[in-house]
Amino acid sequence: MPSKPRSASAPLLLAVLWAFSGASPAVHAAEGDTIRIGAVLPVTGKESKIGSAYKQATELAIREINDGGGIDVGGRKLKVDLTLLDDTSDPAKGAQLVEQLITQEKVHAVVGGYGSQLVQAQSVMPERYGVPFLAGGAGARSIYGRSKWVFGTLSPVDALASTQMDFLDALVGGGKLKRPVKIALVTENTEHGKDYAQGVQEFVKTHPGEFVVALEESFELYTPDFKPLLSRVAGARADVLMADAHLEDYIAMHRAYTQMGLYHQMVTYGARGADAAARKALGPATDYVFASGWWSDLLPYPQVKAFNARWKAAAGSDPQWYHATAYETVRALAAAIHKAGNLSPEAIRKGLAGVELKDSILPGGVLKFSASGIPRT
């Protein structure tokens, strides 16, 4: 959820604005007829902070399904056998492990990992082998629409950027920001970052006279020193800093931003800011960052309140957005398998294409997929 801007409390912006390699034995079903689900996640490496959280939530969702007797498939209750592998935050290894799950473990479906750059590499294999693939942690639009086998539960990143621009536009309309608002736009050099920049630029074009991009630059993932980039940001004399960064880069960039004494009327790092790991690393420096995300524990749905309670009982902490999206990815796949009525790849794929999870904990309360495999309401 958004933190407070410098001049006023920001409203809650939902929807968008706000393994060690091997199996996970704790969630393996008993011998006999089972549904074999594979998952590849960055449990170690650069993306491990959120990757480990995805692992925890995936395992909880599977455990709850099995504790409830399993998934009804054509009138038979079948338990789920989860094989979860660690890609060590390496795209090439992730693709190899998805192939391993399909060809060696003979899984019926794969739950994709966290990080658009990692999922993009993995998503080639489902098309090659004709196996359903549901990604829970990738928002780059280019991943979807290329294959009928690939689906995802996150709204695209360009939509996230557009919603953030709607928020800034509301501040302009309320006299909190003076037009034209000058933006310094810095994004990671990935499809994720390009989508974010596109979302900002398209909004700027459709709102002439209100916004201008004073600086646009990209940076490489896991940049060791952000001070040269931030010096150019300072030189742009922008009113607003809009950055798109993964968690590790956000922490490093904002730490440098604070040390350099930089100041903007509004600062965002896309989906970053409210993360528990970021707040632990940066402390009060995150207080005036407005953030965006795909979920909030403040959503006023009874199913969200119930999920919050179950998560806290199981994990001993409040859920973050990545816990919720990982958990809901498993639930969506389970609903699709039930809808399929059998375990053939094509039946499960059709089940995903037609699934409608009406008690979803995601914004809107309903989860279903568009023809390109991304969520729609």
Residue frames relative to the residue before (quaternion, step in Angstrom):
aa qw qx qy qz dx dy dz
M 1.0000 0.0000 0.0000 0.0000 0.00 0.00 0.00
P 0.5969 -0.6074 0.3749 0.3663 3.58 -1.07 0.58
S 0.3742 -0.6590 0.5960 0.2657 3.52 -1.20 0.62
K 0.6416 -0.5424 0.3663 0.4000 3.61 -1.23 0.24
P 0.4072 -0.6583 0.5622 0.2911 3.59 -1.06 0.74
R 0.6970 -0.5005 0.3083 0.4108 3.55 -1.25 0.26
S 0.7683 0.3975 -0.2109 0.4552 3.57 1.01 -0.71
A 0.8125 0.0028 0.0309 0.5821 3.60 1.14 -0.46
S 0.5844 -0.5597 0.4381 0.3916 3.54 -1.28 0.21
A 0.3559 -0.7402 0.5299 0.2112 3.58 -0.74 1.04
P 0.4736 -0.6575 0.4938 0.3154 3.61 -1.02 0.67
L 0.5789 -0.5636 0.4557 0.3737 3.53 -1.26 0.42
L 0.1068 -0.7862 0.6074 0.0396 3.57 -0.78 1.03
L 0.1980 -0.8237 0.5250 0.0824 3.53 -0.30 1.28
A 0.7252 0.4798 -0.3100 0.3845 3.56 -1.18 -0.67
V 0.8110 -0.0677 0.0526 0.5788 3.57 0.60 -1.06
L 0.7007 0.3620 -0.2671 0.5538 3.54 0.83 -0.86
W 0.5918 -0.3771 0.2729 0.6580 2.75 -0.04 0.04
A 0.2209 0.0968 -0.5507 0.7991 -17.05 -12.98 21.30
F 0.1788 -0.6457 0.7229 -0.1689 2.93 0.84 0.40
S 0.4784 -0.6722 0.4629 0.3242 3.60 -0.90 0.86
G 0.5639 0.5754 -0.4411 0.3955 3.55 -0.78 1.00
A 0.6815 -0.4968 0.3454 0.4115 3.52 -1.30 0.01
S 0.4037 -0.6697 0.5618 0.2702 3.51 -1.32 0.32
P 0.2690 -0.8377 0.4449 0.1674 3.59 0.14 1.27
A 0.6029 0.6048 -0.3706 0.3654 3.60 1.04 -0.63
V 0.7727 0.3357 -0.1828 0.5068 3.58 1.12 -0.53
H 0.4055 0.7026 -0.4920 0.3160 3.60 1.16 0.36
A 0.4042 -0.7044 0.5282 0.2479 3.54 -0.95 0.86
A 0.6485 -0.5242 0.3835 0.3970 3.53 -1.28 0.28
E 0.6778 -0.4675 0.3698 0.4303 3.54 -1.32 0.21
G 0.5879 0.5695 -0.4301 0.3808 3.58 -1.17 0.52
D 0.7698 -0.3104 0.2520 0.4976 3.53 -1.22 -0.46
T 0.1129 0.7939 -0.5861 0.1162 3.56 -0.66 1.10
I 0.4137 -0.6353 0.5828 0.2927 3.50 -1.38 0.28
R 0.2131 -0.8029 0.5467 0.1054 3.58 -0.55 1.14
I 0.0278 -0.7941 0.6055 -0.0457 3.54 -0.57 1.25
G 0.1852 -0.7779 0.5921 0.1000 3.56 -0.97 0.89
A 0.0396 -0.7784 0.6257 0.0312 3.55 -1.20 0.55
V 0.0971 -0.7647 0.6351 0.0506 3.55 -1.10 0.79
L 0.0701 0.8160 -0.5606 0.1219 3.56 -0.58 1.22
P 0.4697 -0.6607 0.4963 0.3108 3.62 -1.16 0.50
V 0.0603 -0.8359 0.5455 -0.0065 3.55 0.28 1.28
T 0.7545 0.1635 -0.1252 0.6231 3.56 1.24 -0.46
G 0.6343 0.5353 -0.3924 0.3964 3.57 -1.27 0.21
K 0.8159 -0.3235 0.1957 0.4374 3.54 -1.36 -0.16
E 0.7508 0.3846 -0.2068 0.4956 3.59 1.04 -0.73
S 0.3688 0.7965 -0.4357 0.1992 3.57 1.27 0.17
K 0.5520 0.6145 -0.4211 0.3746 3.63 1.05 -0.54
I 0.7552 0.3221 -0.1948 0.5366 3.57 0.84 -0.95
G 0.5871 0.5866 -0.3707 0.4169 3.59 1.07 -0.63
S 0.6523 0.5023 -0.3092 0.4760 3.59 1.00 -0.80
A 0.6247 0.5269 -0.3333 0.4702 3.56 1.10 -0.70
Y 0.6232 0.5234 -0.3351 0.4748 3.59 1.04 -0.74
K 0.6243 0.5362 -0.3325 0.4607 3.59 1.01 -0.79
Q 0.6650 0.5190 -0.2967 0.4476 3.56 0.88 -0.99
A 0.7036 0.4620 -0.2663 0.4697 3.58 0.90 -0.93
T 0.6158 0.5420 -0.3396 0.4601 3.58 1.06 -0.74
E 0.6767 0.4905 -0.2893 0.4666 3.55 0.92 -0.91
L 0.6311 0.5242 -0.3420 0.4582 3.60 1.00 -0.73
A 0.6592 0.5101 -0.3169 0.4526 3.59 0.89 -0.89
I 0.6536 0.4973 -0.3120 0.4777 3.60 0.96 -0.82
R 0.6408 0.5340 -0.3218 0.4481 3.57 0.96 -0.88
E 0.6627 0.5003 -0.3115 0.4620 3.58 0.94 -0.85
I 0.6238 0.5324 -0.3376 0.4619 3.58 1.02 -0.78
N 0.7019 0.4685 -0.2709 0.4631 3.57 0.84 -0.96
D 0.6313 0.5249 -0.3317 0.4647 3.58 1.05 -0.73
G 0.6819 0.4689 -0.2736 0.4902 3.57 1.21 -0.54
G 0.6717 -0.5192 0.2829 0.4464 3.57 1.27 0.20
G 0.6096 -0.5680 0.3470 0.4306 3.58 1.28 -0.15
I 0.6041 -0.5405 0.4442 0.3816 3.54 -1.33 -0.34
D 0.4045 -0.6928 0.5422 0.2498 3.57 -0.94 0.90
V 0.0217 0.7898 -0.6087 0.0716 3.57 -0.55 1.22
G 0.8347 -0.1402 0.0550 0.5297 3.56 -0.29 1.24
G 0.7430 -0.4106 0.2167 0.4821 3.58 1.04 0.77
R 0.6764 0.4219 -0.3004 0.5237 3.60 1.27 0.03
K 0.3407 -0.7226 0.5628 0.2121 3.57 -0.94 0.87
L 0.0227 -0.8057 0.5909 -0.0339 3.57 -0.58 1.20
K 0.3651 -0.7223 0.5438 0.2219 3.55 -0.97 0.86
V 0.4650 -0.6916 0.4989 0.2379 3.53 -1.28 0.50
D 0.1757 -0.7512 0.6308 0.0834 3.53 -0.99 0.95
L 0.1243 -0.8262 0.5488 0.0263 3.60 -0.34 1.27
T 0.0699 -0.7491 0.6573 0.0448 3.54 -0.95 0.95
L 0.0426 -0.8256 0.5612 -0.0409 3.56 -0.39 1.27
L 0.0967 -0.8187 0.5660 -0.0085 3.57 -0.65 1.17
D 0.3887 -0.7223 0.5377 0.1953 3.55 -1.20 0.70
D 0.2342 -0.7938 0.5461 0.1295 3.59 -0.67 1.09
T 0.3846 -0.7599 0.4400 0.2846 3.60 1.35 0.07
S 0.5866 -0.6013 0.3376 0.4247 3.60 1.22 0.57
D 0.5128 0.6233 -0.4061 0.4286 3.57 1.24 0.57
P 0.4190 -0.7412 0.4572 0.2570 3.65 -0.47 1.13
A 0.6703 0.5021 -0.3146 0.4467 3.59 0.87 -0.90
K 0.6532 0.4990 -0.3144 0.4748 3.57 0.98 -0.81
G 0.6203 0.5579 -0.3414 0.4330 3.57 1.03 -0.77
A 0.6543 0.5019 -0.3071 0.4750 3.57 0.96 -0.88
Q 0.6393 0.5290 -0.3162 0.4598 3.57 1.01 -0.84
L 0.6864 0.4864 -0.2924 0.4548 3.59 0.93 -0.85
V 0.6029 0.5249 -0.3643 0.4777 3.60 1.07 -0.60
E 0.6373 0.5146 -0.3224 0.4743 3.57 1.00 -0.80
Q 0.6324 0.5336 -0.3211 0.4606 3.57 1.03 -0.81
L 0.6439 0.5242 -0.3196 0.4565 3.58 0.93 -0.87
I 0.7011 0.4760 -0.2676 0.4586 3.56 0.96 -0.89
T 0.7769 0.3874 -0.1946 0.4566 3.57 0.76 -1.05
Q 0.7683 0.3486 -0.1897 0.5023 3.60 1.02 -0.73
E 0.7477 0.3769 -0.2181 0.5014 3.58 0.88 -0.93
K 0.2830 -0.8053 0.4786 0.2057 3.58 1.33 -0.25
V 0.1574 0.8154 -0.5404 0.1353 3.57 0.92 0.90
H 0.4945 -0.6588 0.4874 0.2896 3.55 -1.21 0.57
A 0.7823 -0.0399 0.0432 0.6201 3.58 1.21 -0.54
V 0.2828 -0.7494 0.5781 0.1555 3.55 -1.28 0.46
V 0.2585 -0.7129 0.6309 0.1643 3.53 -1.09 0.84
G 0.3529 -0.7735 0.4904 0.1913 3.57 -0.54 1.18
G 0.5912 -0.6540 0.3825 0.2763 3.54 -1.25 0.47
Y 0.6004 -0.5308 0.4509 0.3931 3.51 -1.31 -0.50
G 0.7294 0.3889 -0.3190 0.4637 3.57 -1.03 0.85
S 0.4324 -0.7330 0.4559 0.2605 3.57 -0.50 1.17
Q 0.6585 0.5180 -0.3258 0.4382 3.60 0.96 -0.82
L 0.6603 0.4839 -0.3017 0.4887 3.60 1.15 -0.59
V 0.6811 0.4884 -0.2880 0.4632 3.58 0.90 -0.95
Q 0.5862 0.5839 -0.3719 0.4208 3.58 1.06 -0.68
A 0.6716 0.4784 -0.2925 0.4842 3.58 0.97 -0.83
Q 0.6591 0.5208 -0.3095 0.4455 3.59 0.97 -0.84
S 0.6753 0.5721 -0.2980 0.3576 3.55 0.94 -0.95
V 0.5038 0.6348 -0.4293 0.3986 3.60 1.27 -0.06
M 0.6666 0.5644 -0.3024 0.3817 3.58 0.97 -0.88
P 0.6272 0.5387 -0.3689 0.4246 3.67 0.87 -0.70
E 0.6476 0.5034 -0.3179 0.4755 3.59 1.01 -0.76
R 0.6488 0.5422 -0.3174 0.4294 3.56 0.97 -0.87
Y 0.8079 0.2857 -0.1219 0.5008 3.56 0.94 -0.95
G 0.4327 -0.7239 0.4529 0.2891 3.61 1.21 -0.09
V 0.4682 0.6389 -0.4622 0.3986 3.57 0.82 1.08
P 0.5077 -0.6661 0.4455 0.3164 3.63 -0.85 0.88
F 0.0789 -0.7886 0.6091 -0.0294 3.54 -1.01 0.96
L 0.0193 -0.8027 0.5952 -0.0306 3.59 -0.66 1.12
A 0.1934 -0.8050 0.5556 0.0763 3.57 -0.42 1.27
G 0.2168 -0.8039 0.5445 0.1015 3.55 -0.92 0.92
G 0.8003 0.2810 -0.1287 0.5139 3.59 1.20 -0.19
A 0.6043 0.5313 -0.3751 0.4603 3.58 0.95 0.84
G 0.1170 -0.8354 0.5363 0.0276 3.56 -0.70 1.11
A 0.4464 0.6815 -0.4720 0.3370 3.62 1.22 0.07
R 0.4594 -0.7268 0.4406 0.2581 3.57 -0.63 1.13
S 0.6224 0.5871 -0.3503 0.3811 3.62 1.03 -0.70
I 0.5456 0.6136 -0.4030 0.4043 3.61 1.21 -0.32
Y 0.7642 0.3955 -0.1740 0.4788 3.54 1.05 -0.83
G 0.7298 0.4299 -0.3157 0.4276 3.54 -1.24 0.47
R 0.6204 0.5499 -0.3461 0.4393 3.61 1.21 -0.27
S 0.7967 0.1522 -0.0424 0.5833 3.55 1.19 -0.61
K 0.4615 -0.6855 0.4892 0.2789 3.55 -0.97 0.82
W 0.6332 0.5644 -0.3184 0.4233 3.59 1.26 -0.28
V 0.6994 0.4898 -0.2510 0.4561 3.61 1.20 -0.39
F 0.0050 0.7819 -0.6204 0.0614 3.56 -0.85 1.10
G 0.0815 -0.8067 0.5830 0.0516 3.59 -1.22 0.35
T 0.3962 -0.7471 0.4923 0.2061 3.59 -1.09 0.67
L 0.6273 0.5257 -0.3541 0.4525 3.64 1.21 -0.08
S 0.4811 -0.6254 0.5260 0.3174 3.57 -1.09 0.72
P 0.5891 -0.6053 0.3917 0.3649 3.63 -1.03 0.67
V 0.6031 -0.6104 0.3899 0.3341 3.55 -1.13 0.74
D 0.6140 0.5461 -0.3692 0.4341 3.62 1.03 -0.63
A 0.6250 0.5185 -0.3334 0.4790 3.58 1.15 -0.61
L 0.6001 0.5530 -0.3435 0.4648 3.56 1.10 -0.69
A 0.6678 0.4941 -0.2957 0.4716 3.58 0.92 -0.92
S 0.6472 0.5282 -0.3200 0.4470 3.58 0.96 -0.85
T 0.6525 0.5053 -0.3152 0.4685 3.57 1.01 -0.77
Q 0.6191 0.5198 -0.3457 0.4764 3.58 1.05 -0.67
M 0.6431 0.5096 -0.3209 0.4730 3.57 1.03 -0.74
D 0.5835 0.5571 -0.3639 0.4656 3.60 1.10 -0.61
F 0.6378 0.5292 -0.3118 0.4647 3.56 1.02 -0.85
L 0.6719 0.4778 -0.2959 0.4824 3.58 0.89 -0.92
D 0.6219 0.5460 -0.3344 0.4509 3.57 1.04 -0.75
A 0.6339 0.5198 -0.3245 0.4720 3.57 1.07 -0.74
L 0.6344 0.5136 -0.3281 0.4755 3.60 1.09 -0.68
V 0.6103 0.5256 -0.3469 0.4805 3.58 1.09 -0.68
G 0.6776 0.5045 -0.2859 0.4523 3.56 0.89 -0.97
G 0.7091 0.4414 -0.2494 0.4900 3.57 1.15 -0.62
G 0.5468 -0.6513 0.3782 0.3657 3.56 1.29 0.11
K 0.4613 0.6885 -0.4433 0.3416 3.61 1.24 0.23
L 0.7549 0.1735 -0.1099 0.6229 3.57 1.21 -0.57
K 0.3383 -0.7548 0.5298 0.1874 3.59 -0.96 0.88
R 0.3806 -0.7240 0.5336 0.2151 3.56 -0.94 0.95
P 0.5777 -0.2313 -0.7823 -0.0286 1.48 -2.06 1.40
V 0.4124 -0.7027 0.5289 0.2375 3.55 -0.97 0.90
K 0.2557 -0.7735 0.5642 0.1345 3.58 -0.71 1.09
I 0.1542 -0.8128 0.5609 0.0294 3.55 -0.75 1.14
A 0.1907 -0.7020 0.6715 0.1411 3.54 -1.13 0.80
L 0.0859 -0.8271 0.5551 -0.0218 3.58 -0.46 1.26
V 0.0855 0.7905 -0.5979 0.1015 3.58 -0.51 1.19
T 0.0003 -0.8280 0.5555 -0.0756 3.56 -0.70 1.11
E 0.5669 -0.5826 0.4567 0.3614 3.53 -1.21 0.57
N 0.4716 -0.6905 0.4819 0.2619 3.57 -1.08 0.78
T 0.4471 0.6193 -0.4987 0.4096 3.53 0.51 1.33
E 0.6771 -0.4416 0.3642 0.4626 3.58 -1.28 0.03
H 0.5822 0.5781 -0.3526 0.4501 3.57 1.12 -0.70
G 0.7049 0.4614 -0.2600 0.4718 3.57 0.83 -1.00
K 0.6428 0.5212 -0.3240 0.4584 3.57 1.01 -0.80
D 0.6366 0.5190 -0.3290 0.4659 3.58 1.03 -0.75
Y 0.6353 0.5262 -0.3305 0.4585 3.58 0.98 -0.83
A 0.6635 0.5006 -0.3018 0.4669 3.58 0.88 -0.95
Q 0.6385 0.5307 -0.3268 0.4515 3.58 0.98 -0.82
G 0.6444 0.5311 -0.3193 0.4480 3.57 0.98 -0.85
V 0.6530 0.4967 -0.3043 0.4840 3.59 1.02 -0.83
Q 0.6957 0.4956 -0.2843 0.4354 3.58 0.77 -1.05
E 0.6500 0.5097 -0.3298 0.4571 3.60 0.93 -0.77
F 0.6371 0.5106 -0.3305 0.4735 3.59 1.04 -0.73
V 0.6305 0.5374 -0.3320 0.4510 3.58 0.97 -0.85
K 0.6629 0.5210 -0.3059 0.4421 3.59 0.94 -0.90
T 0.7295 0.4256 -0.2413 0.4779 3.58 1.01 -0.75
H 0.7131 0.3433 -0.2434 0.5607 3.59 1.31 0.07
P 0.0307 -0.8472 0.5304 0.0078 3.60 0.64 1.11
G 0.7916 0.3044 -0.2457 0.4694 3.51 -1.05 0.88
E 0.6722 0.4961 -0.3011 0.4598 3.58 1.23 -0.31
F 0.8093 0.1038 -0.0128 0.5780 3.57 1.00 -0.85
V 0.0118 -0.7625 0.6459 0.0362 3.54 -1.26 0.50
V 0.3407 -0.7199 0.5647 0.2163 3.58 -0.97 0.86
A 0.2297 -0.8144 0.5249 0.0925 3.56 -0.33 1.30
L 0.7842 0.0336 0.0010 0.6196 3.59 1.19 -0.57
E 0.0423 0.7698 -0.6368 0.0127 3.56 -1.02 0.82
E 0.1395 0.7780 -0.5960 0.1414 3.56 -0.67 1.16
S 0.2622 -0.7354 0.5974 0.1833 3.54 -1.29 0.39
F 0.1623 -0.7665 0.6135 0.0990 3.55 -1.28 0.40
E 0.5356 -0.6330 0.4572 0.3216 3.56 -1.20 0.52
L 0.6028 -0.5498 0.4329 0.3833 3.55 -1.17 0.58
Y 0.8476 0.1179 -0.1214 0.5030 3.56 -1.12 0.82
T 0.1083 0.8116 -0.5570 0.1388 3.57 0.96 0.92
P 0.4157 -0.7496 0.4539 0.2433 3.64 -0.72 0.98
D 0.8076 0.0973 -0.0245 0.5812 3.62 1.10 -0.63
F 0.1792 -0.8238 0.5335 0.0676 3.57 -0.46 1.22
K 0.4489 0.7273 -0.4460 0.2659 3.62 1.19 -0.13
P 0.6366 0.5099 -0.3635 0.4502 3.68 0.89 -0.67
L 0.6535 0.4991 -0.3130 0.4753 3.59 0.96 -0.83
L 0.6919 0.4782 -0.2844 0.4600 3.57 0.89 -0.90
S 0.5738 0.5601 -0.3853 0.4567 3.60 1.17 -0.42
R 0.6544 0.4859 -0.3073 0.4912 3.58 1.06 -0.73
V 0.5896 0.5508 -0.3524 0.4741 3.56 1.14 -0.65
A 0.6498 0.5142 -0.3141 0.4633 3.58 0.93 -0.90
G 0.6745 0.5175 -0.2898 0.4397 3.58 0.97 -0.86
A 0.6087 0.5710 -0.3498 0.4256 3.60 1.20 -0.46
R 0.2266 -0.8155 0.5020 0.1779 3.60 1.26 -0.35
A 0.2186 0.7970 -0.5230 0.2086 3.53 0.91 1.01
D 0.5103 -0.6233 0.4987 0.3200 3.53 -1.30 0.36
V 0.7991 0.1852 -0.0354 0.5708 3.56 1.06 -0.88
L 0.1974 -0.7363 0.6330 0.1354 3.57 -1.08 0.78
M 0.0137 -0.7765 0.6296 -0.0239 3.55 -0.77 1.11
A 0.0327 0.8052 -0.5863 0.0826 3.55 -0.55 1.22
D 0.1797 -0.7362 0.6385 0.1344 3.53 -1.21 0.57
A 0.1758 0.8004 -0.5423 0.1857 3.56 -0.51 1.18
H 0.4632 -0.6174 0.5478 0.3228 3.54 -1.22 0.50
L 0.7523 -0.4627 0.2344 0.4062 3.54 -1.26 0.51
E 0.6869 0.4865 -0.3035 0.4465 3.60 0.77 -0.98
D 0.6736 0.4785 -0.2964 0.4789 3.59 0.97 -0.82
Y 0.6040 0.5475 -0.3596 0.4541 3.58 1.04 -0.70
I 0.6642 0.5045 -0.3104 0.4562 3.59 0.83 -0.96
A 0.6867 0.4797 -0.2850 0.4659 3.59 0.88 -0.96
M 0.6818 0.4914 -0.2997 0.4514 3.60 0.90 -0.89
H 0.7136 0.4495 -0.2835 0.4565 3.58 0.80 -0.91
R 0.5727 0.5526 -0.3870 0.4657 3.59 1.15 -0.47
A 0.6649 0.4839 -0.2979 0.4848 3.59 0.96 -0.88
Y 0.6038 0.5643 -0.3396 0.4491 3.59 1.03 -0.84
T 0.6858 0.4826 -0.2743 0.4707 3.58 0.90 -0.96
Q 0.6624 0.5154 -0.3030 0.4515 3.57 0.93 -0.91
M 0.6875 0.4744 -0.2721 0.4778 3.58 1.10 -0.70
G 0.4376 -0.7280 0.4374 0.2954 3.58 1.26 -0.09
L 0.3162 0.7661 -0.5047 0.2417 3.58 1.12 0.58
Y 0.0826 -0.7938 0.6023 0.0178 3.54 -1.22 0.56
H 0.0460 0.7508 -0.6585 0.0233 3.54 -1.10 0.84
Q 0.6183 -0.5598 0.3936 0.3865 3.56 -1.17 0.50
M 0.7741 0.0307 -0.0136 0.6321 3.56 1.15 -0.69
V 0.0653 -0.7839 0.6173 0.0115 3.56 -1.07 0.81
T 0.0914 0.7774 -0.6205 0.0487 3.57 -0.97 0.89
Y 0.1843 -0.7439 0.6303 0.1243 3.52 -1.27 0.56
G 0.6681 -0.5024 0.2955 0.4625 3.56 0.98 0.87
A 0.8365 -0.1210 0.1208 0.5206 3.55 -0.66 -1.12
R 0.6138 0.5813 -0.3404 0.4117 3.58 1.26 -0.11
G 0.5063 0.6525 -0.4855 0.2867 3.54 -1.21 0.54
A 0.7690 0.3304 -0.1782 0.5175 3.54 0.86 -0.97
D 0.4230 0.7260 -0.4589 0.2888 3.61 1.25 -0.17
A 0.5279 -0.6408 0.4575 0.3185 3.57 -0.96 0.88
A 0.6500 0.5231 -0.3211 0.4481 3.60 0.97 -0.83
A 0.6488 0.5089 -0.3171 0.4685 3.60 1.05 -0.75
R 0.6573 0.5027 -0.3142 0.4654 3.57 0.94 -0.84
K 0.6289 0.5239 -0.3323 0.4686 3.56 1.07 -0.71
A 0.7050 0.4706 -0.2619 0.4614 3.59 0.98 -0.86
L 0.8084 0.3188 -0.1210 0.4799 3.58 0.93 -0.94
G 0.2998 -0.7918 0.4909 0.2054 3.59 1.20 -0.34
P 0.8554 -0.1216 0.0880 0.4957 3.59 -1.02 -0.80
A 0.5128 0.6564 -0.4229 0.3570 3.62 1.19 -0.29
T 0.6579 0.5026 -0.3154 0.4638 3.60 1.20 -0.38
D 0.4536 0.7458 -0.4282 0.2337 3.60 1.21 -0.29
Y 0.7918 0.2878 -0.1522 0.5167 3.59 0.99 -0.70
V 0.4374 0.6310 -0.4922 0.4102 3.53 1.13 0.75
F 0.1895 -0.7583 0.6034 0.1581 3.60 -0.80 0.88
A 0.1661 -0.8304 0.5319 0.0024 3.50 -0.68 1.22
S 0.2368 -0.7454 0.6028 0.1581 3.52 -1.32 0.24
G 0.0293 0.8093 -0.5858 0.0328 3.54 -1.17 0.46
W 0.5575 -0.6307 0.4438 0.3075 3.51 -1.31 0.17
W 0.7949 0.1306 -0.0642 0.5891 3.58 1.26 -0.02
S 0.0625 -0.7682 0.6341 0.0622 3.54 -1.29 0.46
D 0.4699 -0.6685 0.4926 0.2995 3.56 -1.04 0.70
L 0.6008 0.5588 -0.3559 0.4473 3.60 1.30 -0.01
L 0.3787 0.7187 -0.5012 0.2980 3.60 1.23 0.06
P 0.3860 -0.7883 0.4394 0.1910 3.60 -0.70 1.09
Y 0.4068 0.6956 -0.4924 0.3289 3.59 0.88 0.91
P 0.5463 -0.6197 0.4368 0.3560 3.63 -0.96 0.70
Q 0.6455 0.5255 -0.3352 0.4413 3.61 1.03 -0.72
V 0.6177 0.5232 -0.3483 0.4725 3.60 1.15 -0.54
K 0.6402 0.5162 -0.3234 0.4681 3.57 0.96 -0.82
A 0.6502 0.5070 -0.3121 0.4721 3.57 1.02 -0.81
F 0.6424 0.5120 -0.3208 0.4714 3.59 0.99 -0.83
N 0.6244 0.5460 -0.3413 0.4422 3.59 0.92 -0.88
A 0.6798 0.4913 -0.2897 0.4610 3.57 0.90 -0.94
R 0.6632 0.4979 -0.3131 0.4629 3.59 0.92 -0.87
W 0.6550 0.5143 -0.3224 0.4500 3.57 0.94 -0.88
K 0.6744 0.4991 -0.3089 0.4479 3.57 0.85 -0.93
A 0.6365 0.5231 -0.3251 0.4643 3.58 1.05 -0.74
A 0.7187 0.4503 -0.2506 0.4668 3.58 0.99 -0.83
A 0.8046 0.3113 -0.1320 0.4882 3.58 0.92 -0.95
G 0.4078 -0.7369 0.4575 0.2854 3.57 1.18 -0.39
S 0.7251 0.3253 -0.2251 0.5636 3.58 1.26 0.33
D 0.5872 -0.5637 0.4325 0.3878 3.56 -1.25 0.29
P 0.4919 -0.6714 0.4570 0.3137 3.62 -1.00 0.71
Q 0.2932 -0.7086 0.6159 0.1807 3.53 -1.25 0.64
W 0.7102 -0.4655 0.2921 0.4400 3.60 -1.24 0.25
Y 0.6694 0.5141 -0.3144 0.4345 3.59 0.99 -0.78
H 0.5751 0.5462 -0.3877 0.4697 3.60 1.14 -0.45
A 0.6854 0.5050 -0.2846 0.4407 3.56 0.88 -1.00
T 0.6948 0.4731 -0.2977 0.4526 3.60 0.86 -0.88
A 0.6263 0.5187 -0.3380 0.4737 3.60 1.06 -0.67
Y 0.6450 0.5256 -0.3024 0.4651 3.55 0.97 -0.92
E 0.7065 0.4680 -0.2682 0.4582 3.56 0.86 -0.96
T 0.5567 0.5890 -0.3861 0.4406 3.59 1.18 -0.47
V 0.6638 0.4870 -0.3000 0.4819 3.56 0.94 -0.87
R 0.6507 0.5180 -0.3192 0.4544 3.61 0.94 -0.86
A 0.6445 0.5159 -0.3255 0.4610 3.59 0.99 -0.80
L 0.6519 0.5004 -0.3164 0.4738 3.58 0.98 -0.81
A 0.6333 0.5279 -0.3291 0.4603 3.59 0.99 -0.82
A 0.6524 0.5063 -0.3117 0.4699 3.59 0.97 -0.85
A 0.6483 0.5170 -0.3147 0.4619 3.59 1.03 -0.77
I 0.6451 0.5101 -0.3226 0.4686 3.60 1.00 -0.79
H 0.6297 0.5177 -0.3279 0.4775 3.57 1.02 -0.78
K 0.6603 0.5059 -0.3002 0.4669 3.57 0.94 -0.91
A 0.6241 0.5661 -0.3347 0.4218 3.60 1.05 -0.78
G 0.2792 -0.7964 0.4925 0.2127 3.57 0.99 -0.83
N 0.7695 0.0710 -0.0971 0.6272 3.58 1.30 -0.05
L 0.5466 -0.6661 0.4247 0.2778 3.56 -1.29 0.26
S 0.3570 0.7158 -0.5291 0.2832 3.60 1.08 0.44
P 0.6016 -0.5943 0.3852 0.3695 3.62 -1.00 0.74
E 0.6766 0.4976 -0.3041 0.4494 3.60 0.88 -0.90
A 0.6375 0.5245 -0.3294 0.4583 3.59 1.02 -0.74
I 0.6623 0.4852 -0.3069 0.4814 3.59 0.96 -0.83
R 0.6268 0.5317 -0.3416 0.4558 3.59 1.00 -0.77
K 0.6612 0.4870 -0.3010 0.4848 3.57 0.95 -0.87
G 0.6068 0.5561 -0.3435 0.4523 3.56 1.12 -0.69
L 0.6529 0.4968 -0.3051 0.4836 3.58 1.00 -0.82
A 0.6569 0.5259 -0.3144 0.4394 3.56 0.92 -0.90
G 0.7873 0.3269 -0.1615 0.4972 3.58 1.08 -0.69
V 0.4318 0.7257 -0.4539 0.2844 3.58 1.25 0.00
E 0.0193 -0.7639 0.6450 0.0129 3.55 -1.20 0.64
L 0.1295 -0.8102 0.5712 0.0225 3.54 -0.12 1.35
K 0.1740 -0.8609 0.4736 0.0652 3.56 -0.02 1.34
D 0.7069 0.3715 -0.2675 0.5392 3.58 1.25 -0.13
S 0.1945 0.8230 -0.5114 0.1530 3.57 1.11 0.70
I 0.4049 -0.6979 0.5351 0.2501 3.57 -1.14 0.64
L 0.5311 0.6288 -0.4108 0.3922 3.61 1.26 -0.04
P 0.6798 -0.4860 0.3379 0.4330 3.63 -1.18 0.42
G 0.7272 0.3581 -0.3073 0.4985 3.54 -0.87 1.02
G 0.3589 -0.7871 0.4389 0.2432 3.56 1.24 -0.49
V 0.7269 0.2980 -0.2101 0.5819 3.60 1.31 -0.02
L 0.1039 -0.7848 0.6084 0.0561 3.59 -0.97 0.85
K 0.2041 0.7243 -0.6408 0.1521 3.53 -0.90 1.09
F 0.4239 -0.7381 0.4847 0.2015 3.55 -1.22 0.40
S 0.4602 -0.6568 0.5289 0.2776 3.54 -1.18 0.70
A 0.7191 -0.4269 0.3218 0.4440 3.57 -1.31 0.05
S 0.6922 0.4587 -0.2782 0.4827 3.60 1.15 -0.56
G 0.5971 -0.6186 0.3408 0.3804 3.59 1.28 0.03
I 0.5909 0.5534 -0.3911 0.4379 3.63 1.22 0.09
P 0.6340 -0.5608 0.3523 0.3993 3.63 -1.11 0.46
R 0.0144 -0.7718 0.6350 0.0292 3.53 -1.19 0.57
T 0.3429 -0.7358 0.5466 0.2054 3.56 -1.20 0.50
